[in-house]
């Protein structure tokens, strides 16, 4: 029994000794790393630092590339649609945009009407027809015209007889009466709108003719209809030129000067015109006024009632200033810039301070000087090329 107790005691002592040894070695393994481990770690950090240094160097190189001008060959400039102009002070006129409506040129409108009570016998033209000057339009019949035709025939015949006899064969009074009678008969015929001659019969039928070339825009009668004097049968319009009434606020309309050029846009087609009348009346309800533009209507593209857009030129400030087409100005890296040609085929962005927009131009307050050659067209293509260069496209790393 004593022997068994002794063996157990020795076994317990050995176990305690083993645990004590482990607890003493643990701090050594969790403490300061060995020299070989520390060396390896230092080497890794050194490598990382080297890599970061290389990256910083590369970034510096890209920064230099971003600051460098962009070079483009003549072929590349043409493909990008670049246009370069030298800046020079200019006096800008403002362009006003306004809605407009096409109306007939009243100076080219004629109302075809009978001058005496008449009956419509036949028509020679229809609504929408384009007729030449002197073309027959409508034939009518009238009792009054028949009387006038008869009087004219008698007066003409008497005058021819008296004139052939001469003043020696007839009394002076008879000669004068015949001359006056024929003149009165001719005047009455003209007043009725008929030919002042004896050709044709005196049956009261007569024809109305087109006094000028144009288009028939109204046709409001039927055959056999009795027409009172002054009632319109046809409306004949010369559409070679038309008017466009542009609507503007009254205070702005007063700035438009008669004689200034104007542009009318209808269905995508641009037509040139000229201001012929400025505003003289203001609408009480809208406080708007009309500015009238006369437009040559080549190709018959404009018709009364069409709605169009009108561009009107007005005088600017009267001061010469540096300005570029608005499309020449772009935003690049948060700055407003234009592209200046530093040397032939080399372009650099130049920060500018943009001023007022006048028409399709923008005034440049600072950043460029007279004589600088700047890109005025194709700037967005140039901007895209410069952004590609800054992003490093085409580099191998």
JOHUKA-V580214 format. One record per residue. N is the residue number from 0. RES is the residue in one small letter. OMEGA is omega as a letter, one per 40 degrees, with the letter a starting at -180 (NA if undefined). Layout:
n=N res=RES omega=OMEGA
n=N res=RES omega=OMEGA
//
This chain:
n=0 res=x omega=i
n=1 res=x omega=i
n=2 res=x omega=i
n=3 res=x omega=i
n=4 res=x omega=a
n=5 res=x omega=a
n=6 res=x omega=i
n=7 res=x omega=a
n=8 res=x omega=a
n=9 res=x omega=i
n=10 res=x omega=i
n=11 res=x omega=a
n=12 res=x omega=i
n=13 res=x omega=i
n=14 res=x omega=i
n=15 res=x omega=i
n=16 res=x omega=i
n=17 res=x omega=i
n=18 res=x omega=i
n=19 res=x omega=i
n=20 res=x omega=i
n=21 res=x omega=a
n=22 res=x omega=i
n=23 res=x omega=a
n=24 res=x omega=a
n=25 res=x omega=i
n=26 res=x omega=a
n=27 res=x omega=a
n=28 res=x omega=a
n=29 res=x omega=a
n=30 res=x omega=a
n=31 res=x omega=a
n=32 res=x omega=a
n=33 res=x omega=a
n=34 res=x omega=a
n=35 res=x omega=i
n=36 res=x omega=a
n=37 res=x omega=a
n=38 res=x omega=i
n=39 res=x omega=a
n=40 res=x omega=i
n=41 res=x omega=i
n=42 res=x omega=i
n=43 res=x omega=i
n=44 res=x omega=i
n=45 res=x omega=i
n=46 res=x omega=i
n=47 res=x omega=a
n=48 res=x omega=i
n=49 res=x omega=i
n=50 res=x omega=i
n=51 res=x omega=i
n=52 res=x omega=i
n=53 res=x omega=i
n=54 res=x omega=i
n=55 res=x omega=i
n=56 res=x omega=i
n=57 res=x omega=i
n=58 res=x omega=i
n=59 res=x omega=i
n=60 res=x omega=i
n=61 res=x omega=i
n=62 res=x omega=i
n=63 res=x omega=i
n=64 res=x omega=a
n=65 res=x omega=a
n=66 res=x omega=a
n=67 res=x omega=i
n=68 res=x omega=i
n=69 res=x omega=a
n=70 res=x omega=i
n=71 res=x omega=i
n=72 res=x omega=i
n=73 res=x omega=i
n=74 res=x omega=i
n=75 res=x omega=i
n=76 res=x omega=i
n=77 res=x omega=a
n=78 res=x omega=a
n=79 res=x omega=i
n=80 res=x omega=a
n=81 res=x omega=i
n=82 res=x omega=a
n=83 res=x omega=i
n=84 res=x omega=i
n=85 res=x omega=a
n=86 res=x omega=i
n=87 res=x omega=i
n=88 res=x omega=i
n=89 res=x omega=i
n=90 res=x omega=a
n=91 res=x omega=i
n=92 res=x omega=a
n=93 res=x omega=i
n=94 res=x omega=i
n=95 res=x omega=i
n=96 res=x omega=a
n=97 res=x omega=i
n=98 res=x omega=a
n=99 res=x omega=i
n=100 res=x omega=i
n=101 res=x omega=i
n=102 res=x omega=i
n=103 res=x omega=i
n=104 res=x omega=a
n=105 res=x omega=i
n=106 res=x omega=i
n=107 res=x omega=a
n=108 res=x omega=i
n=109 res=x omega=i
n=110 res=x omega=i
n=111 res=x omega=a
n=112 res=x omega=i
n=113 res=x omega=a
n=114 res=x omega=i
n=115 res=x omega=i
n=116 res=x omega=a
n=117 res=x omega=i
n=118 res=x omega=a
n=119 res=x omega=a
n=120 res=x omega=i
n=121 res=x omega=i
n=122 res=x omega=i
n=123 res=x omega=a
n=124 res=x omega=a
n=125 res=x omega=i
n=126 res=x omega=i
n=127 res=x omega=i
n=128 res=x omega=i
n=129 res=x omega=a
n=130 res=x omega=i
n=131 res=x omega=i
n=132 res=x omega=i
n=133 res=x omega=a
n=134 res=x omega=i
n=135 res=x omega=a
n=136 res=x omega=a
n=137 res=x omega=i
n=138 res=x omega=a
n=139 res=x omega=i
n=140 res=x omega=a
n=141 res=x omega=i
n=142 res=x omega=a
n=143 res=x omega=i
n=144 res=x omega=i
n=145 res=x omega=i
n=146 res=x omega=i
n=147 res=x omega=i
n=148 res=x omega=i
n=149 res=x omega=i
n=150 res=x omega=a
n=151 res=x omega=a
n=152 res=x omega=a
n=153 res=x omega=a
n=154 res=x omega=i
n=155 res=x omega=a
n=156 res=x omega=i
n=157 res=x omega=i
n=158 res=x omega=i
n=159 res=x omega=i
n=160 res=x omega=a
n=161 res=x omega=a
n=162 res=x omega=a
n=163 res=x omega=i
n=164 res=x omega=i
n=165 res=x omega=a
n=166 res=x omega=i
n=167 res=x omega=a
n=168 res=x omega=a
n=169 res=x omega=i
n=170 res=x omega=i
n=171 res=x omega=a
n=172 res=x omega=a
n=173 res=x omega=i
n=174 res=x omega=a
n=175 res=x omega=a
n=176 res=x omega=i
n=177 res=x omega=i
n=178 res=x omega=a
n=179 res=x omega=a
n=180 res=x omega=a
n=181 res=x omega=i
n=182 res=x omega=i
n=183 res=x omega=i
n=184 res=x omega=i
n=185 res=x omega=i
n=186 res=x omega=i
n=187 res=x omega=i
n=188 res=x omega=i
n=189 res=x omega=i
n=190 res=x omega=i
n=191 res=x omega=i
n=192 res=x omega=i
n=193 res=x omega=a
n=194 res=x omega=a
n=195 res=x omega=i
n=196 res=x omega=a
n=197 res=x omega=a
n=198 res=x omega=i
n=199 res=x omega=a
n=200 res=x omega=i
n=201 res=x omega=a
n=202 res=x omega=i
n=203 res=x omega=i
n=204 res=x omega=i
n=205 res=x omega=a
n=206 res=x omega=i
n=207 res=x omega=a
n=208 res=x omega=i
n=209 res=x omega=i
n=210 res=x omega=i
n=211 res=x omega=i
n=212 res=x omega=i
n=213 res=x omega=a
n=214 res=x omega=i
n=215 res=x omega=a
n=216 res=x omega=i
n=217 res=x omega=a
n=218 res=x omega=a
n=219 res=x omega=i
n=220 res=x omega=i
n=221 res=x omega=i
n=222 res=x omega=a
n=223 res=x omega=a
n=224 res=x omega=i
n=225 res=x omega=a
n=226 res=x omega=i
n=227 res=x omega=i
n=228 res=x omega=i
n=229 res=x omega=i
n=230 res=x omega=a
n=231 res=x omega=i
n=232 res=x omega=i
n=233 res=x omega=i
n=234 res=x omega=a
n=235 res=x omega=a
n=236 res=x omega=i
n=237 res=x omega=a
n=238 res=x omega=i
n=239 res=x omega=i
n=240 res=x omega=i
n=241 res=x omega=i
n=242 res=x omega=i
n=243 res=x omega=i
n=244 res=x omega=i
n=245 res=x omega=a
n=246 res=x omega=a
n=247 res=x omega=i
n=248 res=x omega=a
n=249 res=x omega=a
n=250 res=x omega=i
n=251 res=x omega=a
n=252 res=x omega=a
n=253 res=x omega=i
n=254 res=x omega=a
n=255 res=x omega=a
n=256 res=x omega=i
n=257 res=x omega=a
n=258 res=x omega=i
n=259 res=x omega=i
n=260 res=x omega=i
n=261 res=x omega=i
n=262 res=x omega=i
n=263 res=x omega=i
n=264 res=x omega=i
n=265 res=x omega=i
n=266 res=x omega=i
n=267 res=x omega=a
n=268 res=x omega=a
n=269 res=x omega=i
n=270 res=x omega=a
n=271 res=x omega=i
n=272 res=x omega=a
n=273 res=x omega=i
n=274 res=x omega=a
n=275 res=x omega=i
n=276 res=x omega=i
n=277 res=x omega=a
n=278 res=x omega=i
n=279 res=x omega=i
n=280 res=x omega=i
n=281 res=x omega=i
n=282 res=x omega=a
n=283 res=x omega=a
n=284 res=x omega=a
n=285 res=x omega=a
n=286 res=x omega=i
n=287 res=x omega=i
n=288 res=x omega=a
n=289 res=x omega=i
n=290 res=x omega=a
n=291 res=x omega=i
n=292 res=x omega=i
n=293 res=x omega=a
n=294 res=x omega=i
n=295 res=x omega=a
n=296 res=x omega=i
n=297 res=x omega=a
n=298 res=x omega=i
n=299 res=x omega=a
n=300 res=x omega=a
n=301 res=x omega=i
n=302 res=x omega=a
n=303 res=x omega=a
n=304 res=x omega=i
n=305 res=x omega=i
n=306 res=x omega=a
n=307 res=x omega=i
n=308 res=x omega=a
n=309 res=x omega=i
n=310 res=x omega=a
n=311 res=x omega=i
n=312 res=x omega=i
n=313 res=x omega=a
n=314 res=x omega=i
n=315 res=x omega=a
n=316 res=x omega=a
n=317 res=x omega=a
n=318 res=x omega=i
n=319 res=x omega=a
n=320 res=x omega=i
n=321 res=x omega=i
n=322 res=x omega=i
n=323 res=x omega=i
n=324 res=x omega=a
n=325 res=x omega=a
n=326 res=x omega=i
n=327 res=x omega=a
n=328 res=x omega=i
n=329 res=x omega=i
n=330 res=x omega=a
n=331 res=x omega=i
n=332 res=x omega=i
n=333 res=x omega=a
n=334 res=x omega=i
n=335 res=x omega=a
n=336 res=x omega=i
n=337 res=x omega=i
n=338 res=x omega=a
n=339 res=x omega=i
n=340 res=x omega=a
n=341 res=x omega=i
n=342 res=x omega=a
n=343 res=x omega=i
n=344 res=x omega=i
n=345 res=x omega=a
n=346 res=x omega=i
n=347 res=x omega=i
n=348 res=x omega=a
n=349 res=x omega=i
n=350 res=x omega=i
n=351 res=x omega=i
n=352 res=x omega=a
n=353 res=x omega=i
n=354 res=x omega=a
n=355 res=x omega=i
n=356 res=x omega=a
n=357 res=x omega=a
n=358 res=x omega=i
n=359 res=x omega=i
n=360 res=x omega=i
n=361 res=x omega=i
n=362 res=x omega=i
n=363 res=x omega=a
n=364 res=x omega=a
n=365 res=x omega=i
n=366 res=x omega=a
n=367 res=x omega=a
n=368 res=x omega=i
n=369 res=x omega=a
n=370 res=x omega=i
n=371 res=x omega=i
n=372 res=x omega=a
n=373 res=x omega=i
n=374 res=x omega=a
n=375 res=x omega=i
n=376 res=x omega=a
n=377 res=x omega=a
n=378 res=x omega=a
n=379 res=x omega=i
n=380 res=x omega=i
n=381 res=x omega=i
n=382 res=x omega=i
n=383 res=x omega=i
n=384 res=x omega=a
n=385 res=x omega=i
n=386 res=x omega=i
n=387 res=x omega=i
n=388 res=x omega=a
n=389 res=x omega=i
n=390 res=x omega=i
n=391 res=x omega=i
n=392 res=x omega=i
n=393 res=x omega=i
n=394 res=x omega=a
n=395 res=x omega=a
n=396 res=x omega=NA
//
